[in-house]
Amino acid sequence: MACASTALIVGGGIAGLSAAVALARVGVQCDVVELADASGGASLALSGRATEALDELGVYDACHARSTPFAAGTTASHQRDAQGRLISEGPQRPQWPGAKTPLGIHRPVLLEILEEAAQRLGAKVYRGVTTQTTVEDDDGVSVAMTDGHHGRYDFVVAADGIGSRTRSRVFPEAPKPSYAGQFSFRWMLSGPPIDGEGWYIGPEGRLGFYHLPQDLIYVPAVIDLPEGAWLTDKDTLAHFARLLDSYTAPAVVELRRRLTPDADLIARPFEWILLAAPWHRGRTLLIGDAAHATTAHMGMGGGMAIEDAVVLAQCVATTTTPAQAFDAFMERRYTRVATVVETSVAMSRLEQEGAPTSRNMALASDAFKALAQPY
Ligand SMILES: Cc1cc2nc3c(=O)[nH]c(=O)nc-3n(C[C@H](O)[C@H](O)[C@H](O)COP(=O)(O)OP(=O)(O)OC[C@H]3O[C@@H](n4cnc5c(N)ncnc54)[C@H](O)[C@@H]3O)c2cc1C
């Protein structure tokens, strides 16, 4: 029997909704409070053991059906130069022996699948709501929500992302996230497919693209910008257009042709944080980006959030108190997640120093070997 019967989850993103599914599957009644009324965002790739974690949540097949599977040999991880000449091919053999096929999935689709699974298992998701006051005693946590309802829980899972307010409240001494020196740009567009999927590396920055179901194309890009840069929508479009203009590769020229002033572009600074262990205090545990956020160089932050959720539920199911469950969770998560945070930040640094891409690939390959172990 699980060591707890009720949990409040603050944040209904990848970590929070995965935790709701995982905990509900081991018999914990979960409430999720999520500030946003609806989920948005671009695409993300889920690879390695994260696909197994999705399977453990019972949602891998549903995700597979609505995503782009990246089998070994996919052109989506080829790298080309600004003229479109091939620099390197992606892995030709599965990088993660025994793992399920990696997926590229539109974030709102993933969140919809997770939310439906959580609700099917009895979790309640309150949108447009957060916590107002939280009072902890020896037996549990009493929480008042901003919509006026109250709840009593055995423990609280803070999955409220890199800007976590719960982290500021529970760990006031924790450092703020650090800027990594680069901005990410993400563009979702719809239209007919373009030949030449993969990454392009040029003097102004790096960009890539891959196709998603329903004629969607996802274009992520990375540009070095000084600390404190703040971009209006107009600046974002100008930076992005300048980046595309610096390429003569036919696929990028075609993307540039399709870029319109009302393009669905998201720009945000790459920030990172690795909270010192343990990520719990009293009856509150931080998971996902709230505890460990990083740059997207390895594309594994979301995967780590899903793994966190699965491991938490395993620990809750096999211990006798939340405190024991949290300790067991930390034992299994810290080193693994630190590998992702530190390797990603190191890759960002090397990229800014203009190091050859082979150095980044070697760093990533070492990290992937470690991460191929079970979570
Ligand atoms: C450019 C970019 C590309 C990426 N690509 C990939 C990729 O390809 N693969 C991958 O695995 N990862 C990728 N990541 C990382 C991934 O997006 C994150 O690691 C993941 O979203 C973390 O999930 P989370 O649920 O912890 O946090 P979030 O996704 O930030 O979700 C937090 C949720 O909490 C809610 N919230 C915030 N504050 C409160 C509050 N006070 N009360 C209630 N709710 C609150 C938010 O609205 C949000 O829904 C990428 C990240 C970036 C920036």
The ligand as an SDF file (V2000), in Angstrom:
LIG
                    3D

 53 58  0  0  0  0  0  0  0  0999 V2000
   13.4090   25.9190  -26.1090 C   0  0  0  0  0  0  0  0  0  0  0  0
   13.1860   24.6900  -25.3060 C   0  0  0  0  0  0  0  0  0  0  0  0
   13.1150   23.4620  -25.9350 C   0  0  0  0  0  0  0  0  0  0  0  0
   12.9540   22.3070  -25.1930 C   0  0  0  0  0  0  0  0  0  0  0  0
   12.9270   21.1160  -25.8480 N   0  0  0  0  0  0  0  0  0  0  0  0
   12.8050   19.9780  -25.1320 C   0  0  0  0  0  0  0  0  0  0  0  0
   12.7800   18.7150  -25.7810 C   0  0  0  0  0  0  0  0  0  0  0  0
   12.8750   18.6080  -27.0050 O   0  0  0  0  0  0  0  0  0  0  0  0
   12.6570   17.6070  -25.0100 N   0  0  0  0  0  0  0  0  0  0  0  0
   12.5350   17.6610  -23.6600 C   0  0  0  0  0  0  0  0  0  0  0  0
   12.4240   16.6220  -23.0050 O   0  0  0  0  0  0  0  0  0  0  0  0
   12.5640   18.8490  -23.0130 N   0  0  0  0  0  0  0  0  0  0  0  0
   12.6920   20.0040  -23.7120 C   0  0  0  0  0  0  0  0  0  0  0  0
   12.6870   21.1880  -23.0620 N   0  0  0  0  0  0  0  0  0  0  0  0
   12.5590   21.2310  -21.5970 C   0  0  0  0  0  0  0  0  0  0  0  0
   11.1040   21.0940  -21.1740 C   0  0  0  0  0  0  0  0  0  0  0  0
   10.3120   22.0400  -21.8590 O   0  0  0  0  0  0  0  0  0  0  0  0
   10.9760   21.3340  -19.6720 C   0  0  0  0  0  0  0  0  0  0  0  0
   11.9550   20.6160  -18.9800 O   0  0  0  0  0  0  0  0  0  0  0  0
    9.5920   20.8880  -19.2170 C   0  0  0  0  0  0  0  0  0  0  0  0
    8.6030   21.7120  -19.7900 O   0  0  0  0  0  0  0  0  0  0  0  0
    9.4960   20.9390  -17.7080 C   0  0  0  0  0  0  0  0  0  0  0  0
    8.1920   20.6090  -17.3280 O   0  0  0  0  0  0  0  0  0  0  0  0
    7.6040   21.1510  -15.9460 P   0  0  0  0  0  0  0  0  0  0  0  0
    6.2330   20.6220  -15.8860 O   0  0  0  0  0  0  0  0  0  0  0  0
    8.5570   20.8670  -14.8640 O   0  0  0  0  0  0  0  0  0  0  0  0
    7.5980   22.7190  -16.1030 O   0  0  0  0  0  0  0  0  0  0  0  0
    6.6980   23.6200  -17.0580 P   0  0  0  0  0  0  0  0  0  0  0  0
    6.5800   22.9990  -18.3880 O   0  0  0  0  0  0  0  0  0  0  0  0
    7.2480   24.9910  -16.9680 O   0  0  0  0  0  0  0  0  0  0  0  0
    5.2650   23.5860  -16.3800 O   0  0  0  0  0  0  0  0  0  0  0  0
    5.0100   24.2700  -15.1800 C   0  0  0  0  0  0  0  0  0  0  0  0
    3.5120   24.4900  -15.0960 C   0  0  0  0  0  0  0  0  0  0  0  0
    3.2030   25.1010  -13.8560 O   0  0  0  0  0  0  0  0  0  0  0  0
    2.2930   26.1470  -14.0530 C   0  0  0  0  0  0  0  0  0  0  0  0
    2.4950   27.0970  -12.9560 N   0  0  0  0  0  0  0  0  0  0  0  0
    3.5130   27.9800  -12.7870 C   0  0  0  0  0  0  0  0  0  0  0  0
    3.3840   28.6150  -11.6160 N   0  0  0  0  0  0  0  0  0  0  0  0
    2.2640   28.1180  -11.0300 C   0  0  0  0  0  0  0  0  0  0  0  0
    1.6130   28.3640   -9.8030 C   0  0  0  0  0  0  0  0  0  0  0  0
    2.1000   29.2520   -8.9110 N   0  0  0  0  0  0  0  0  0  0  0  0
    0.4800   27.6790   -9.5370 N   0  0  0  0  0  0  0  0  0  0  0  0
   -0.0270   26.7810  -10.4040 C   0  0  0  0  0  0  0  0  0  0  0  0
    0.5550   26.4970  -11.5770 N   0  0  0  0  0  0  0  0  0  0  0  0
    1.6890   27.1510  -11.8810 C   0  0  0  0  0  0  0  0  0  0  0  0
    2.6500   26.6930  -15.4310 C   0  0  0  0  0  0  0  0  0  0  0  0
    1.5570   27.3940  -15.9920 O   0  0  0  0  0  0  0  0  0  0  0  0
    2.9990   25.4400  -16.1810 C   0  0  0  0  0  0  0  0  0  0  0  0
    1.8680   24.8470  -16.7820 O   0  0  0  0  0  0  0  0  0  0  0  0
   12.8450   22.3720  -23.7970 C   0  0  0  0  0  0  0  0  0  0  0  0
   12.8970   23.6020  -23.1480 C   0  0  0  0  0  0  0  0  0  0  0  0
   13.0650   24.7640  -23.8810 C   0  0  0  0  0  0  0  0  0  0  0  0
   13.1200   26.0830  -23.1720 C   0  0  0  0  0  0  0  0  0  0  0  0
  1  2  1  0
  2  3  1  0
  2 52  2  0
  3  4  2  0
  4  5  1  0
  4 50  1  0
  5  6  2  0
  6  7  1  0
  6 13  1  0
  7  8  2  0
  7  9  1  0
  9 10  1  0
 10 11  2  0
 10 12  1  0
 12 13  2  0
 13 14  1  0
 14 15  1  0
 14 50  1  0
 15 16  1  0
 16 17  1  0
 16 18  1  0
 18 19  1  0
 18 20  1  0
 20 21  1  0
 20 22  1  0
 22 23  1  0
 23 24  1  0
 24 25  2  0
 24 26  1  0
 24 27  1  0
 27 28  1  0
 28 29  2  0
 28 30  1  0
 28 31  1  0
 31 32  1  0
 32 33  1  0
 33 34  1  0
 33 48  1  0
 34 35  1  0
 35 36  1  0
 35 46  1  0
 36 37  1  0
 36 45  1  0
 37 38  2  0
 38 39  1  0
 39 40  1  0
 39 45  2  0
 40 41  1  0
 40 42  2  0
 42 43  1  0
 43 44  2  0
 44 45  1  0
 46 47  1  0
 46 48  1  0
 48 49  1  0
 50 51  2  0
 51 52  1  0
 52 53  1  0
M  END
$$$$
